[in-house]
Amino acid sequence: MKISNNWLKEYLQTDLRSEKIGEYLTDIGLEVEGIEPFENIKGGLEGIVVGKVLTCEKHPNADKLKITTVDIGEGRILNIVCGAPNVAAGQTVPVATVGTKIYTKEGDFFEIKEAKIRGEKSQGMICAEDELGLSDDHGGIMVLDETRYTVGAPFAQYFDIVKDEVYEIGLTPNRTDAMSHYGVARDLHAFLSSNQLKSEFEKMASQPVSSQGTHEFRLEVEDSELCPRYIGAVIDNVRVGESPEWLKNRLKAIGLSPINNVVDITNYILHGFGQPLHAFDADKIAGQTVRVGVSQEGETFTTLDGVKRTLKGTEIMIKDGNNRPLCLAGVFGGEDFGVGAQTRKVFLESAYFNPVAIRKGAKLHGLNTDASFRFERGVDPNTTKTALTHAIKLLEELAGGTLVGAFLEHYPKKIEDHYIILRFSKIEQILGLKIHKEKVREILKSLEIDVLNDIPNGFEISVPAYRADVTREIDVIEEILRIYGYNKIDAPQKIAFTPVKLSFNDQDELENSWARLLQGNGFYEVMNNSLTSVKDETDAVKLLNPLSGDLAFMRKSLLEGLLDNAVYNINRRNSDIKFFEYGKIYHKRDQYEERKQMAILVSGRDQAENWLQPKSATDFYHLKGYVSLLFERLDLNVTESALEDERFSDALEWTFDGKPLARIGKVSESLLKTKGIEQECYYAEIELETVQKLRRKDNFKFADIPKFNKIRRDLALLVDKNITYAELYDAARKQPSPYLRQINLFDVYEGKNLPEGKKSYALSFELLNEEKTLEEKEISEVMNALIRTFEKSFGAELRG
């Protein structure tokens, strides 16, 4: 949101510089992201002087150029090469001297330098109107009235140069009260006055307006829930034309283009006071009747941007006596009913619409206007008439309009302020400091919050309706802190706390420990939007009111988002991917399902390239190793099996008692191709909620390092190709020996010198007796038992 410093000071008188104002606004939650200068004439005509063309001769080396001598006062005569067809001796002209910056429409500039043009010296430039930013005319140089302009005088002194500074405020959606210059001024004044900084601020009041004659217009509101308040006024004898310069400059400063005086006035009130208004050509309203109601499904309506829209039957519409739609209420006006050059009578609307209904209507048609931005967050219902009277006053002054008859009003039930009980003990508990009762009262008063009664340990207060975000005691405490000053809360010199053992049933503890483990192994945590688009809508949860077509469904998997993250990084030459994400996935089957998962994606190299180690490409087993690392402390006997999943070309599933815990696989080439990824990617997803439920008591204990050495023995086994290492591992683990500690697969071989249909596994076994050194006899017993098991269960043969 853009806020003009000059405009802000129409409502708040302060001597503070813009940098200090920006600092204070940020302190009270209206974060200033930048302050940009504004000039109604770019460059402010600096370096431009009034000159007199003394001589004008044809350039000897160019048919379309002329050589002039120009007097710019105080005896200074410049040689200037000019290409304008209308330059002639005796003219009074604007001259850009050396060092002057000439700005283009796009905001770029070039600097005037002394140069040689086709061999002739040129010491400046005689300017056209568009080169000075005065108009779009480039028909020739600007010829001035010599009786009005003095040679040598700065050209800027003949123009009203307006300079301003514009704050770019990153407004949070809850701050509906600050969506205007008046609202920002009001909030800033609350801070300044509560901190004994000089400022003057006057609350907005209705303008005195008087009407002449009567009118025949009628107002009909079909549903007060959709339109709690509506006021209309008829203004006659309106002369539509250009706005005065001060009004155009106000709008230009915040990035708006002036249109005509009527539309500019409504925009001025919108950005000045935060109340959207809409002006209709009153002579086009059939039956002199204005109806506020719901649209008819299937009816078409062309908005001001020339787009024909099909109505859904739920939008709030402004209609005439023939039920023709005039305006998509609170969002966008109709093409045929706006104010134009021929308009003489205006129907001016000021209203408070149901915020939810406006938001739905705007989203249905993909519209986001300045009016809908405010209406869907909730404008001040009690300034509806006040803003209207200010607009009428301006229409009288700037467009010659006359108010006709009485206002058309609908306000059956007043929107009440918020009643809240505020406790001093709660303030102290939340803020960590005690604020004096009278200081609290002063802050509340500065925020226009009325103290109704003093009660033991607090106040009964009334919060104005325009503060739609302040409805609870905690909200009021936040407001008090904003104005009191976050910077006044001292950081304690020491913090006292009692260490508490985290509950083993705490899922956050599991997630945090896993996150730390992965981060220590070079992973980065990502967070993706839960909203997405899907090609296959099977089982997908669709939003009733999507923000856009690309965000119309809840995600069914975390894989899509992680692949998008990978694409973004790969396209920026960061092809070594190690990402993980915690997030929920959603499905609609017999009922709606929501599950939380942890997802891991790896691709590229596992370790950074260096001179000492060869390139290490990530593969399936790297990923499986990371997942195994996470599961180490879960104390679960996981079952591993092959998995068929269209997302993967090869995959495994880990289960426990038939419950799926994790899926690990190589992402299919077809899926990678749709994303434009040419390198292999490996993905794992873990069912967090299931893991947490099955997680056993933490029974880990610290133990001394054994006094006796481990013994290692290796076996090379020839087995059928369909035998997996997992089967051999499980069989070995079932051996009753207390000495077997570690089993590892360190080599797999298939191919030459092996019988057909066979492969070779090389396994290592670590044995340990913590009481004494193992004797060869004991070692042989364990190894022979293993060999017998492998031979009997798998038909394994020992290789030499």
TIKOL-487512 format. One record per residue: residue in one letter; x, y, z of N, C-alpha, C in turn. Coordinates in steps of 0.2 Angstrom, whole numbers, plus 5000, padded with zeros to 4 digits. Layout:
! residues N
AXYZXYZXYZ ...
This chain:
! residues 800
M500449945000500050005000500450065000 K500350114996500750174995500350234999 I500750265003500550325007500950385005 S500650435003500950505001501150545008 N501750565009501950605014501550675015 N501450705009501050765008500350755010 W500050705008499350685009499250665016 L499750625019499650615026499650675031 K500050725029500050785033499450825032 E498950805028498350845028497950825034 Y498050765037497750745043498150755049 L498750745048499250745054499750805053 Q499750845058500250905058500850885062 T501450875059502050855063502650885059 D503150895063503750925060504250865059 L504050805060504550745059504750735052 R505350715050505550705044505350635042 S505250625035504950565033505350505035 E506050505036506350445038506150425045 K506050475049505850465056505050435056 I504650465052503950445052503950365050 G504450355045504450285042504650235048 E505150265052505350215058504850205063 Y504450265064503850255069503350215066 L503150215060502650175057502850105058 T503450085056503750015057503649995064 D503850035069503750015076503049995078 I502550025075501850015077501549965072 G501949925069501649875065501449885058 L501549955055501449975048502149975045 E502349915043503049915041503149945035 V503649995035503850035029504349995025 E504249975019504749935016505149975011 G504950045011505450085007505050155006 I505450205005505250275004505550304998 E505050314993505250334986505050414985 P505550444982505350514980504850524974 F504450574974503950584969503950654967 E503950674960503950734958503450734952 N502950784952502450784947502750794940 I503350834940503750834934504450804935 K504550744932505150704934505750754933 G506150754938506750794938506650864940 G506050884941505950954944506151004939 L506350994933506551044928507251074930 E507551034934508251064937508751064931 G509151124930509551124925509251154918 I508651164918508251194913508251274914 V508451314909508451384909508051414903 V507851474904507551504898508051534894 G508051524887508551554883508251584877 K508651624873508451664867508951644861 V508551614856508951594850509151654846 L509851664846510151724843510251714835 T510551654833510651644826510451564825 C510251554819510051484817510251474810 E510751434809510951414802510951344801 K510951324794510951254792511651224794 H511651164796512251124798512551104791 P513251114791513551104785513651024783 N513550984788513650914787513050874788 A512450904789511850864789511250904787 D510850874783510250914780509750934785 K509650884790509050894795509250934801 L509950954802510150984808510251054807 K510251094812510351164812510851184818 I511251234816511751264821511451324824 T511351334831511051394834511551414839 T511551484840511851514846511251534850 V511351524857510751534862511051574868 D510751634869510851674875510451644881 I510851624886510451594892510651644898 G510751704897510851754902511551764905 E511651824908512251834911512851834906 G512751844900513251854895513451784892 R513051724894513251664892512951644885 I513351634880513051614874513251544872 L512851494871512951424869512851414862 N513351364860513251334853512851274854 I512251264851511851214851511651184844 V511751124843511551084837510851064838 C510351084834509651064835509351034829 G508950984830508650944824507850964824 A507651004828506851024827506751064821 P506251044818506051084811505851154812 N505551164819505251234820505751284823 V506351264824506851314828507051364823 A507051434826507151494822507451544826 A507851584823508151644827507551684830 G507751714836507251764839506751724844 Q506751664844506351624848506551624855 T506051624860506251614867506051534869 V506551504871506551424872506751404878 P506551344880506851314886507551274884 V508051284888508651254886508951214892 A509151144890509451104895510151114895 T510451134900511151144900511551084902 V512251084901512651034902512651004909 G512550944910512450914917511650894918 T511250924914510550914916510350844914 K509850814918509550744917508950754913 I508850724908508250724904507950654905 Y507250644907506950584909506550564904 T506550494903506050464898505350444901 K504850424897504250404900504350344905 E504850304903504950244907505350254914 G505550314915505850334921506650334921 D506850314915507650314914507850384912 F508450404912508650474910509350464906 F509450524903510150524900510350594902 E511050604902511350674905511550714899 I511450774898511650814893512350834894 K512750814889513450824889513750874883 E514250904884514550944878514850894873 A514650904867514850844862514950884855 K515150844851515250864844514750824840 I514250854836513750824832513950834825 R514150784821514350794814514850844813 G515350844818515950894818515750964821 E515250974823515051044826514951034833 K515151084837515151084845514451094847 S514151064852513451074854513551074862 Q513251124865513351134872512751134876 G512251094874511651094877511051064873 M510451074875509851054871509251094871 I508951114866508351154866507851104866 C507351104871506951054873506151054870 A505951004868505250994867504850984873 E504150984873503750974879503850904882 D503850854877503850784880504550774883 E505050804881505750794884505750824891 L505350874892505250904899504750874904 G504350824901503850794905503250834906 L503150884901502550924902501950904898 S502050864893501550834889501850784884 D501450754880501650704875501850734868 D501850794868501950834861502650834860 H502850804854503550804851503550834844 G503050874843503050904836503650954834 G503950974839504551024839504751054845 I505151094845505451124852504851164854 M504851184861504351224864504551294863 V504151334860504251404859503851444865 L504251484868503851524874503651594872 D503251614876502951684876503551734879 E503851774875504451814877504151864882 T503551884882503351934887503251904894 R503151834894503051804901503751774904 Y504151754899504751714902505351764901 T505851764906506451804906507051764905 V507451784900508051754898508451744904 G508751684905509151664910508851644917 A508151654917507851624923507751554923 P507751524929507651454929506951434927 F506851384922506251374919505751344925 A505951314930505551284935505151334939 Q505351394939505051444943504351464940 Y504251444934503551454930503051404931 F503251354935502851294936502751274943 D502251244945502151224952502451154953 I503051154954503351084955503251054962 V502951004962502750964968503150904969 K503450914975503950854977503650824983 D503650754984503350714989503750654990 E503650624996503950564997503450514999 V503450454996502950404996503150345000 Y502850325005502950265009502650205006 E503050145005502750085003502650045010 I502050035012501949995018501649925016 G502049885020501849805019501249795024 L500649815022500149805027499849735028 T499749715034499549655036498749655035 P498449595033497749595031497349615037 N497549605043497049625048496949695050 R497449735047497449805049496949845044 T496349825044495849865040495749935041 D495949955048495850025050496450065047 A496950035044497550075042497550075034 M497050055031497050055023496850125020 S497150175023496950245020497450295023 H497550345020497950405023497750425030 Y497050435031496750455037496950395042 G496850335041496950285045497650275048 V498150285043498850285045499050345049 A498750405048498850465052498550455059 R497950425059497650415066498050365070 D498350315067498750265071499450295073 L499750335068500350375070500250425075 H499750455075499550505080499450475087 A499150415087499150375094499750365097 F500250345092500950335095501350395097 L501250445093501650505095501350545101 S500650545102500350575107500550535114 S500550475113500650435119501450435121 N501850455117502550455118502750535119 Q502350575120502450645121502850675115 L502650655109502950685103502450735100 K502650785098502150835095501850815089 S501150825089500750805083500050835084 E499750855079499050875079498650835074 F498050815077497650775073496850785074 E496450795069495750805070495350755067 K494950725071494550675069494050695063 M493950645059493550665053492850675055 A492550725052491850745054491450755047 S490850745047490450755041490450825039 Q490450835032490450905030489750935029 P489650995031488951025030488751025023 V488250995021488050995014487251015014 S487051055009486351075008486151055002 S485451035001485151004995484651054992 Q484551044986484051094983483551044979 G482951064980482351024977482250954979 T481950914975481850844977482050804971 H482050734972482150684967481650624968 E481650584963481150534963481450464964 F482150464965482450404966482250364972 R482250294971482050254977482650204978 L482650174984483150134986482850064989 E483050004986482749944989483349894990 V483349874997483949834999483549765000 E483749714997483349644997483649605003 D484249615005484449575011484949615015 S484749635021485149675026485749635028 E485749575028486349535030486949545025 L486749555018487249565013487449635013 C486949675014487149755014486849785020 P487249785026486949815032486849885032 R487249925027487149995027487250015020 Y486850065018486850095011486650165011 I487050205008486850275007486950295000 G486450334997486450354990486350434990 A486650464986486450534985486450554977 V486050604976485950624969486250694968 I486750694963487050764962486950784955 D486650844954486450864947486950924945 N486850934939487250994936488050984936 V488250914935488950904936489250914929 R489850944929490250954923490850914924 V490850854920491450804920491950834916 G492550834919493150864915493750844919 E494350884918494950864921494950884928 S495350854932495350874939495950924940 P495850964945496451014946497050984948 E497651014947498250984948498450954954 W498150984960498250964966497950894967 L497350884964497050814965497450764961 K497650784955497950734950498650714953 N498950764957499650754960499550704966 R499050714969498850664975498850594972 L498450584967498350514964498950494961 K499350534957499950514954500450484959 A500550524964501050504969500950434972 I500350404972500250334975500150284969 G500250314963500250264957499650264953 L499150304954498550304951498550354945 S498150334940498150384934497450424934 P497550494934496850534934496450514928 I495750514929495350494924494850554922 N494450574927494050634927493950664934 N493650724934493550744941493150704945 V492550674943492150634947492450574949 V492750534944493050474946493650484951 D494050544950494650554954494450574961 I493850604962493550624968493450554972 T493150504969492950444972493650404974 N494150414970494750384972495150414977 Y495050484977495350524983495050504990 I494350494990494050474996494250404998 L494250364993494450294994495150294998 H495650324995496350314998496450365003 G496050415003496050465009495750435015 F495150415015494750395021494650315021 G494750285016494650205016493950185015 Q493550235013492850215011492750215003 P492650155000492550154993491850184992 L491850224986491250254984491150234976 H490550234974490450224967489950274964 A490150304958489750354955489450324948 F488750324948488350304942488150364938 D488050354932487750404928486950394929 A486650444933486050434936485450434930 D485550464925485050464919485050394916 K485550344917485450284914485150234919 I484950254925484650204930483950204929 A483650144926482950134924482550144930 G481950174929481450184934481650224940 Q482250254940482550294945482550254952 T482650184951482650144957483350104957 V483650104963484250074965484050014969 R484249954967484149894971484749864972 V484849834979485449804981485149724982 G485449684979485149614979485649564976 V485449504976485849444973485749444965 S486349424962486249414955485849354953 Q485649354946485349294943485849254940 E485749184942486249144939486149134931 G486749144928486749134921486749204917 E486549254921486449324918487249344916 T487249384911487949414909487949484911 F488549504912488649574915489349594912 T489349654909490049684906490349734911 T490949724914491249764918491549824915 L491849864919492149924916492749914912 D493049854913493649834909493449804902 G492849804901492549774894492449704894 V492549664900492549594900491749574901 K491549524897490849504899490849444903 R490549454909490549404914489949364915 T489949304916489349264918489249254925 L488649284928488549284935488349214938 K488549204944488449134947487849134951 G487449184952486849184957487049194964 T487649214966487849224973488149294974 E488249334969488649394970488149444972 I488349494976487949554977487949604971 M487349624969487349664963486949724965 I487149784962486749844962486349844955 K485749844956485249844950484849904949 D484549914943484049964942483349944943 G482849984941482149964941481949914937 N482349894931482249844927482649774929 N482949784935483349724937483949714933 R484149764929484749764925485349774930 P485849734930486449744934486849804932 L486949854937487349914936488049904938 C488149864943488849854947488849794950 L489449764950489649704955489849734961 A489349734966489349774972490049774975 G490349824977490949824981491549804977 V491549784971492049754967492249794961 F491749794956491849824949491249854946 G491249914943490649944940490549914933 G489949934931489749914924489949954919 E490049934913490349974907489850024905 D489250004905488750054902488450104907 F488650104913488350144918488850194922 G489450194919489950234923489850304920 V490250354924490250424922490750434917 G490450474912490850494906490750564904 A491050584899491050654897490350684896 Q489850644895489150674894488750664900 T488950644905488650634912488450704915 R487850714917487650774920487350764927 K487050704928486850694934487150624937 V487350624943487750574946487350544952 F487350474952487050444958487650414962 L487850444968488450424972488250374977 E488650324977488450264982489050264987 S488850254994489250244999488950185004 A489350135005488950075008489450035012 Y489149995016489549945020489249875018 F489649835014489349765012489649715016 N489349655016489549595020490249575017 P490849575022491449565019491549495016 V491249445019491349375016490949375009 A490349405008490049405002490449434996 I490749494998491149534993491749484991 R492049454996492649414995492549364990 K491949324991491749274987491649294980 G491249354979491149384973491749404969 A492249434972492849454969493249394967 K493249334971493649274969493349234963 L492649234963492249204958492449224951 H492649294951492749324944493549344943 G493949324948494649334948494849414948 L494449444952494549524952494749544959 N495249584959495549614965495649694964 T495149724966495149804965495249834972 D495449904971495549934977494949934982 A494349934979493749934983493649864986 S493749814982493549744985494149734990 F494749754990495249744994495049775001 R494649825001494449855008493749825010 F493349815006492649795008492749725010 E493149675007493149605010493549605016 R493849655018494249655025493849695030 G493349735028492849765033493049835033 V492649885030492749955031492449975037 D492550045039492150075045491450085043 P490950045046490250055045490050125047 N490350155052490150225054490450285051 T490850275046491050335042490750335035 T490250295034489950285027489650355025 K489250385029488950455028489550505028 T489950505032490450555033490850565026 A491050505024491450505018491050525012 L490450515012489950535007489950615006 T489850645012489750715012490450745010 H491050715012491650745009491650745002 A491450684999491450684991490950734988 I490350744991489850784989490150854989 K490550874994490850944995491350954989 L491750904987492150904982491850914975 L491350874974490950874968490650944967 E490450974972490151044972490751094970 E491351084973491851134972492251124965 L492351054963492751044957492351024951 A491651004952491250984946490651024945 G490551074950489951124949489351084951 G489351024954488750994956488351024961 T487650994961487251024966486850954969 L486850954976486550894979485750904978 V485450854976484750864975484350814980 G483850844984483450804988483850774994 A483450724997483750695003484150635001 F484650615006484950545005484550495005 L484650435001484350375002484750335006 E484450315012484750275017484450215019 H484950165021484650095023485150075029 Y484950075035485350055041484950035046 P484649975045484049955050484349935057 K484949915057485249895064485949915064 K486049955069486749985070487249935072 I487849935068488349895070488749925076 E488749885081488949905088489749895088 D489949935093490649935095490749865099 H491449845100491549785103491649795111 Y491249765115491349765122491849715125 I492349745129492849695131493049715138 I493249665142493449675149494249675149 L494549725151495349725151495549715158 R496049665159496249655166497049685166 F497249715171497849745172498349685173 S498149635177498549575178498749535172 K498249535167498349505161498849545157 I498849605157499349645153500049635156 E500049635163500749615166500949545164 Q500549495164500749425162500949425155 I500649455151500849445143501449485142 L501449555144502049595142502649585147 G502549555153503149545157503349615161 L502949665161503049725164502449755166 K502449795171501849835174501849905171 I501249915167501149985165500650015169 H500750075171500350115176499650115173 K499150115177498450115175498250175171 E498550235173498350295169498750295162 K499250265162499650265155499250215151 V498950165153498550115149497950155147 R497650195151497050235150497250285144 E497750315145498050365140498150335133 I498450275133498550235126497850215123 L497350195127496750175125496350235122 K496450295125496150355123496450375116 S497050365115497450385109497150345103 L496950275105496750235100495950235099 E495650285102494950295101494550245104 I494850205109494550155113494250185119 D493650185120493250215126493350175132 V493550205138493450165144492750185147 L492350135148491650135150491650145157 N492050095161492050095168492650075171 D492850095177493450065180493150005184 I493449955184493249895188493849875192 P493749835197494349805201494849765196 N495449795196495949765192495849765185 G495549825182495449825175494949885173 F494749875167494249925163493749885160 E493149915159492649895154492749945148 I492949915142493049965137492649945131 S492549995126492249995120492650005114 V492749955110493249965104492849985098 P493050035095492650055089492550005084 A492050005080491849945075492349945070 Y492650005068493149995063493749955064 R493849935071494449895072494149825072 A494049795066493749725066494249675068 D494849695069495349645072495449645079 V495149695083495149695090494549675093 T494449615095493849595098493949555104 R494549545106494649505112495149545117 E495249525123495649555128496349555125 I496549495122497249485120497449535114 D496949555110497049595105497149665107 V496749685113496849755116497549755119 I497749705122498449705125498949715119 E498849685114499349695108499349765106 E498749795106498749865104499049915109 I498949895115499349935120500049935119 L500349875118501049865117501349895111 R500949895105501149935099501250005101 I500750035104500850105105501350125111 Y501350085116501850095121502550085119 G502650035114503350035111503649965113 Y503749925107504049855108504749875111 N505049925109505749935111505849955118 K505249965122505349985129505349925133 I505249865130505249805134505949775134 D506249785140506949765141507049685141 A507549675138507749595138508049585144 P507849535148508049515154508849495154 Q509149515159509949495159510049425160 K509549395164509649315165508949285165 I508949225162508249195162508349135166 A507849125171507749065175507249015172 F507448955172506948905170507148835173 T506648795173506748725176506748675170 P507348635169507348585164506748535164 V506448525159505848475159506048425154 K505948365156506048305151505448305146 L505648305140505048305135504748245135 S504048245134503648185134503848145128 F503948075129504148035123503548025118 N502948045120502348045116502248115112 D502748155113502748225110502948215102 Q502548225098502748215091503148275088 D503148335091503548385090504248365091 E504348335097505048315099505348265094 L504948215091505148175086505348215080 E504948255078505048295072505648335072 N505748375078506348415079506948375079 S506948315082507548275083507748255076 W507248235072507348205065507648265061 A507348325061507548385058508348395059 R508448395065509148415067509648365064 L509448295064509848245062509948255054 L509448275050509548285043509948345042 Q509848395045510148455044510948445046 G511048405050511748385052512148345046 N511648315042511948275036511848315030 G511748385030511848425024511148435021 F510548425024509948435021509648505023 Y509248525019508848585020508148575020 E507848605025507048605026506748655021 V506148625018505748675014505048665016 M504648715014503948725016503548745010 N503148705007502748715001502048725003 N501748764998500948774999500548714998 S500148705003499648645003499148644997 L499048704994498648714989498948704982 T498648674977499048654971498548644966 S498748624960498348604954498448534953 V497948494951498048424950497848404943 K498148354940497948334933497448274934 D497548234939497148184941496748194947 E496048214946495648234952495348174956 T495548114954495348054958495548064966 D495148054970495248064977495448134980 A495448184975495748254977495248294981 V495448334985495048374989495048444986 K494448464983494348524979494148584984 L494348644983494148694987493448724984 L493048744989492448774987492548844984 N493048874986493148944984493848954983 P494148924977494848934976495149004975 L495749014976496049084975496149084967 S496349034964496449034957496448954955 G496448944948496448884945497048844947 D497648874948498248844950498248824958 L497748844961497748834969497048814970 A496748764967496048744967496048674971 F496548644973496548574976497048574982 M496848534987497348514992497848464990 R498448464991498948424988498848354991 K498948304986498848234988499548194990 S500048234988500748204990501248264991 L501748254995502248304995502748304990 L502748254986503248244980503248294975 E502648314973502548374968502948434970 G502848454976503148514979503848514979 L504148454981504848444982505148444975 L504848414970505148414963505148484960 D504648524962504648594960505248634963 N505348614969505948644973506648624969 A506648564967507248534964507348574957 V506748574953506848614947507048684948 Y506848714953507048784954507748794955 N508048744959508748744961509148724955 I508948664951509348644946509448694940 N508848734939508848784934509348844936 R509548844942510048894944510748864946 R510848804943511548774943511648744950 N511148734954511248694961510948634960 S511248584957510948514955511048464961 D511448484966511448434972510948444977 I510448404977509848414981509748374987 K509648404992509548364999509048405003 F508348385001507848425004507448375009 F507048405014506548375017506048425019 E505448395020504848435022504348395026 Y504048435031503548405035502848445032 G502348405031501748435029501148385029 K500648405028500048365027499748355020 I499548295019499248275013498448265014 Y498048265008497348265009497048225003 H496548185005496248135001495448135002 K495048124997494348114998494148044996 R494048005000493847934999493147925001 D493047875006492447865009492247925013 Q492747955016492748025020493348065018 Y493348125021493948165020494548135024 E495148125021495748105025496248155025 E496648165031497148215032497748175036 R498348175033498848135036499448185036 K499848175041500548215041501048165039 Q501548195035502048155033502748195033 M503248155033503948185032504148155025 A504348205021504648185014505348205013 I505748165010506448175008506548165001 L506948214998507148204991507848214990 V508248174987508948184986509048174978 S509548204976509748204969510448234968 G510748214962511448244961511948204965 R512448244968512948214972512848214979 D513048164983512948154990513448204994 Q514048204991514548244994514848294989 A515048354991515248404987515948384983 E516048394977516548374973517248404977 N517748364977518348394980518948344977 W519548374978520148344975520348274978 L520148264984520348204988519848144987 Q519248154985518748104985518448104978 P518248054975517948054968517248074969 K516948094963516248114963515848054966 S515348074970514948034974514148044972 A513948004967513248014965512747984970 T512248024971511747994976511347944972 D511147894976510747834973510247814979 F509947764977509347734981509647714988 Y510247684988510447664995510747724999 H510947774996511047835000510447855004 L509847865000509247885003509047835008 K509047765007508847715012509247725018 G509847735017510347745023510047805028 Y509847865024509647915028508947895032 V508547865029507947845032508047795038 S508547745036508747705042508947735048 L509347795047509647835052509047865056 L508547885053507947915057507647865061 F507547805058507247745062507647715067 E508247725068508647685072508447685079 R508147745082507947745089507247735090 L506847705085506147695086506047625089 D506547585089506547515092505947475089 L505847475082505347445079505647385074 N505347325074505547275069505247285063 V505547325058505247345052505247285047 T504747275043504747225038504747265031 E505247245027505347275021505047235015 S504747265010504447225004504447274998 A504447244992504447284986503747314986 L503747374982503147414982503047434975 E502347424972502147454966501847514967 D502147564964501847634965502047674958 E501547704955501647734948502147794949 R502247814955502747874955503447854955 F503547784956504247764956504347704951 S504947704949505147644945505447584949 D505747594954505847544959505747574966 A505447534971505247564977505147504982 L505247524989505147484994504647514999 E504347465003503947495008504147465015 W504147505020504247475027503647475030 T503447415034502847415038503047385044 F502547385049502647365056501947335057 D501847265059501247235060500747255055 G500947255048500547275043500347345042 K500647395046500447465046501047495042 P500847535036501447565032501747615036 L502447615036502747665040503147715035 A503447685029503847725025503847695018 R503947735013504047715006504647755003 I505047715000505747734997505747714990 G505947764986505947744979506347784974 K506447764968506747804963506147834959 V506147904958505647934955505647914948 S505047894945504947874938505147924933 E505447904928505647944922505147984919 S504547954919503947994916503748054920 L503748044927503648104931504148154931 L504748134931505348184930505248224924 K505048184918505048214912504548274912 T503948264915503448314916503648374919 K504148364923504448424927505048454924 G505348424918505848444915506548424919 I506548374923507148354926507548304923 E508148304921508548254918508948214922 Q509048234928509448194933509048144937 E509248094940508948044944508748074951 C508148064953507948084959507648024964 Y507748034970507547974975507148004980 Y506647974982506148004986505847954992 A505747984998505547945003504947985007 E504447945009503947975013503847935019 I503747965025503647935031502947955034 E502547905036501947915039502047935047 L502148005048502348025055501848005060 E501148015059500747995064500747925066 T500847885061500847805062501447795066 V502047825064502647815068502647835075 Q502347895076502247915083501847865087 K501347845084500847795088501247735090 L501647705086502047645087502747655090 R502947715091503547725094503547705102 R504047665103504047635110504447675115 K504347655121504747685126505447695125 D505747755127506447765126506847725131 N507147675129507447625133508247625132 F508447685129509147685127509547705134 K510147665135510547675141511247685138 F511647725142512347735141512747675144 A513247655140513647595143514347605141 D514747575145515547585144515747555138 I516247575135516547545129516847475131 P516647425127516847355129517647345130 K517847315135518547305136518847255131 F518447215128518747165124518547175116 N519047155112518947175105518347135101 K518047165096517647135092518047085087 I517647035085517946985080517546985074 R517946995068517546995062517746935058 R517146905055517246855051516746865044 D517046845038516646855032516446795029 L515846795025515646735022515446765015 A515646725010515446735003514946685001 L514346694999513846654998513546654991 L513446594988513246594981512446574982 V512046614980511346604981510946614974 D510246594974509846614968509746684968 K509646714962509546784961508946814964 N508446774966507846804969507946804976 I508546784979508646794986508846864988 T508546894993508746964995509146965001 Y509547015001509947025007509547025014 A508947055013508547065019508346995022 E508246945017508046875019508646845023 L509246855021509846825024509946865031 Y509846925031509946965037509446945042 D508846935041508346915045508446845048 A508646805044508846735046509446735051 A509946775049510546775054510346805060 R509846855060509646885067509246835071 K508946785068508546735072509046685076 Q509646685075510146645078510146655085 P510146605090510146615097510846645100 S511346645096511946665099511946735102 P512246745108512246815111512846855109 Y513246825105513946855103513846895096 L513346875092513246915086513046985086 R513447035084513247105086513047135079 Q513447125074513347175068513347125062 I512947145057512947105050512947155045 N513347145040513447195035513547165028 L513247195023513347165016513847215013 F514447185011514947235008515147225001 D514847164998514947154991514347114988 V514147134981513647094978514047084971 Y513947024968514247004962513846964958 E513746984951513346944946513746944940 G513646884936514046894930514446834928 K515046854925515546804923515746764929 N515946694927516146644931515646624937 L515046644936514546614941514046584937 P513746524940513146484936512646534935 E512246514929511646554927511146554933 G510846614934510346624939510546624946 K511246634947511546644953511846714954 K511946734960512346794962512746774969 S513246824970513646814976513546874981 Y513446854987513346904992514046894997 A514346944998514946945003514646985009 L514646945015514346975021514846975027 S514847025031515347025037514947015043 F515246985048514846975054515346995060 E515147035065515547055070515247015077 L515746985080515546955086515946985092 L515546975098515847015104515646975110 N516046965115515846945122516146995126 E515747025130515947085134516347055140 E516246995142516546965148517346945147 K517446915141518146895139518246885132 T518846875130519046865123518746805121 L518446805115518146745112518646695109 E518546635111518946585108518746565102 E519246535098519146505091518546455091 K518446415096517946365096517246405096 E517246455100516546485101516346525094 I516946555091516846585085516546535080 S516846485079516746435074516046405075 E515746395081515046375083514546425080 V514746485081514246535078514246535071 M514846535068514846545060514646475057 N514746415060514446355057513646355058 A513446385063512646385064512446435058 L512746485057512546535051512546495045 I513046465043513146425037512646375036 R512446335041511946285041511246315039 T511146375043510546415041510446435034 F510946465032510946485025510946425020 E511246375021511146315017510446285017 K510246275023509546245023508946285021 S509046355022508446395021508446425014 F509046435011509146465005509546424999 G509746365001510146324996510846364995 A511146405000511746444998512346394998 E512846414994513446374994514046424996 L514546404999515046445001515546454995 R515746514994516246524989516946524992 G517446504988518146504991518446574990 
